[in-house]
Amino acid sequence: MFTGVKVFSATKAKEREELGENVTRWLKSNADLEIVDRVVCQSSDNEFHCYTLVLFYKHGKSQQQPPQQP
């Protein structure tokens, strides 16, 4: 189960070169999150190549809220 989603995408060459650094920076600044799944996609046409990384996460144990009573 996850509580949030973060999407990274890049189409231009410079953006693609920086994508890994951007993901690493986000992960470090959100170290309290637990990544539970990920999806990586690449799509292309005659001119553009787009990379997309989708991270599914849940908040760390210290931030989880107790279950709600029915």
Summary of the structure (lengths in Angstrom):
residues: 70
radius of gyration: 15.4
end to end distance: 19.4
largest distance: 54.0
contacts: 144
relative contact order: 0.30
helix: 24%
strand: 43%
